Amino acid sequence: MSFQYPPKNPKAETGPLSQANHAPAPPEPPQRYIPIKLPENQPIVTYVLLAVTVGVYLMQMLGQTLYGADVVALLGMKNNAAIMAGEWWRLFTPMLLHGSIFHIGFNMYALYVLGPGLERFYGGWRFLLLYIVAGFAGNVLSFVLSPYNSLGASTAIFGLLGAQGVFLYQHRELFGESAQRSLVNIIFIAVVNLVIGLSPGIDNWGHMGGLIGGTLFAWFGGPKLAVRGQGFDLFLENDRPALATLLSGVTIMLFFMGIALLFGGAS
């Protein structure tokens, strides 16, 4: 990416009056652009999540073939009665489970599109924590407000969508007009998908919970980029301490766990 240098002077006099009272202004110097190195984090966590989720789905299909039932989903999907009986892992495992080829295909495509860009700026462990926090928050809100069984990575995917929006908003001055256009697109996509989620059979509470969880985590624990370096050797550096990111993730998860304990499962 690049920035204009030097910036234009917004206070410079223009118009017929200034031209009449002053000598012709000298031509502006040509614009110079200073390149800024972007983080070089590789999307390893994104690809691992893709591989693990696909692997789990293959296990689901194998269970159906061998036993005539999706044993993996039965043991891991969000089921309110089972959660209230002490199976709390069901607030995490649904994000690895899917109900059909179309279901996993759509979610993995969204992860493939959103994941690498976010992980580039977040780094691996921050991105993984974002994914887990968003998926957990979505499953908790579904547990509290929806009585139906559910499964799917869309809780975490909506969290990535919210995190992308926060990242663009917090760095709008750094990325300029492109950030504003992308932010409008992110908001539009989120609204459209939430409207689609009103259709029967879709766990929209899970989507909204994931969106809230991912947005909160990104706001308080996501990267806070600043330009570092001198001259033409400029780069972006994350000023957010690792401890702040960890505390944000833990606090948000404790908050949603408290909601789960206080309000229990929808009946």
C-alpha positions, 0 to 999 in steps of 0.5 A: 500500500502507499500514501500520498506525500507530501499531503495537499494543503487544504488551506491553500487559496483558490478561485478567481479572487486569489488569482487576481490578487496574487501572482500565479502559483507555482505548479505543485510538485508531483505526488510521491507515494511511500510504500508501507510493508504489510504484515507477512503472516501466512494464513496457516490457522485458516488452512488448518481450520479448513482441513480440520472442519472438512476432516470432521465432516468426513467422519460424520459421513463415515458414521452415517455409512457405518452406523446409519446415523451421524454419530459425530453430530449427535455427540457434538451438536448444540443440544440444550438438554445435553448442555444443561446435563453437563455436556458444556463442550457442545458450546464449542464443538458445533462450529466444527460440524455441518449438516450437508455438503452445501452447508459446509461448502458455503461456510468453508468458502466464507472462511477461505475468503475472510480468513487469510486477510484477517489472519494476515493482520491478526497473526495466527493465535489472535485469529484462532482466539477470535474464531473460538470466541465468536463461535462460542458466543454464537452457540451460547446465544443460541442455547439461551434463545433457541430450543432447537438443535444446531450445528455449523461454523456460521457462528464463527464466520459471522464473528469474522465478518464483525471483526473485519468491519471493526478492523476497517473502521478502526483503521479507516484513516490508514486505508482511506476510501477503500476502507470505507467502501469495504466497510459498507460492503461488510455491513450490507453482507451482514444485514442480508445474511441476517435477513436470510437467517429469518428463514425456517431452519436457520439458527439466526440467534447463533449468527447474531451471537457470533457477530456480537462476540467477534465484534467485541473481541475485535474492538477490544483485542484486535490489532491496533496498527501504527506506522513505524520506520523512517524514510522509505523503510516504513512498516505496520506494527501492532500496538495492542499488547498480547496480554490485552488480547488474551484478557479481552478473549477471556473476559468475553467468554466469561461474560457469555458463559455467565449468560448461559449459566444465568438464563439456561437453555431455551425450552 
